Amino acid sequence: MNISDRIGISTNILDNSEYLFSSLEGLSERFRTVEIEFDNEARPYLMKPESEVNPELERVLALKESRGLYFSVHAPYIGRSTDISNPDEAQREQAVDLMKRTIRLTAKLGATRMTCHPGYLTKDPELQHMLFGQLKKSLVQLTDEASQYGIDICLENTGDKRPNYIVLNDEEQEELCTAFGVFMTMDIVHFTSFHGMDRDYYERLKPMVKWIKNVHFADMVVPNHVHLPLGSGDFKYQDAIAFLNGAGYTGNFIVEERGAKFTEADYLDAAFHYRSSLA
């Protein structure tokens, strides 16, 4: 797939993603690669009975075939019901079940990569030491499920000034990838929010490339952790994309997440303009 077609869009850019087929029908008029996020209005797809979901999935798969689309999936991450590092075993198991549902739906969509977040920090400081162990426990269960469907789980790196989310350091990320056969979704806005684009930027990024199977990007005013439409900030995202390509990365580059006061159209138009410039 050429670089232009690898520039994709997430359904989380939309004001409303309640209806999967209509969301994908609209986005695929301008993008061949789409990441489907099953959160907010779209989360009920994970809970509905198959008899309700399958007819729409058939329409989605027909659209995928007719337009030559490529899908990836982003699992839910909003709220404690998604917390696969939860120290409470019952709540962790519920989150694992939600992720397993997402894995199965990912397979039905013909996608092979599912992004998920590593979980939330606990409000009880005495339980913080348990979180990494709980995450490992969940990954044992999730990778077993994912392997049955040929799905790669991609843990997303989290950004600065998001105090509720677990931030894995490079060593922890590599340990999980090595031990469990998982990969990374590299959000380069999140990555850049910690240090900006200092002189060591690419030296820090380079060792991670072998684990990266999905990339999220947007513009930003470095190092502020706000995802902006492409061309609206001062982030040299073009250079970061060129570096990843040159280092051997061959996957997607997904524009996702909204911030500030920009509209859906602002993100979609800017992403399409950038994609077109690479064609």
Salt bridges, closest charged atoms under 4 A:
ASP5 OD2 - ARG32 NH1 2.82
ASP5 OD1 - ARG275 NH2 2.48
ASP15 OD1 - ARG258 NH1 2.74
GLU35 OE2 - HIS216 NE2 2.71
ASP39 OD1 - ARG43 NH2 2.81
GLU50 OE2 - LYS108 NZ 3.14
ASP83 OD2 - ARG80 NH1 3.26
GLU89 OE2 - ARG92 NE 3.03
GLU89 OE2 - LYS137 NZ 3.16
GLU93 OE2 - ARG92 NH2 3.19
ASP97 OD2 - ARG101 NE 3.08
GLU145 OE2 - ARG104 NH1 2.87
ASP152 OD2 - LYS213 NZ 2.92
GLU156 OE1 - HIS74 NE2 3.05
GLU156 OE1 - HIS117 NE2 3.00
GLU156 OE2 - HIS190 ND1 3.50
GLU156 OE2 - HIS216 ND1 3.45
GLU175 OE2 - LYS136 NZ 2.66
ASP187 OD2 - HIS190 NE2 3.35
ASP187 OD2 - HIS216 ND1 3.86
ASP198 OD1 - ARG204 NH1 3.03
GLU256 OE2 - HIS216 ND1 3.46
GLU257 OE2 - ARG162 NH2 3.28
GLU257 OE1 - HIS190 NE2 3.97
GLU257 OE1 - HIS227 NE2 3.34
ASP269 OD1 - ARG30 NH1 2.96
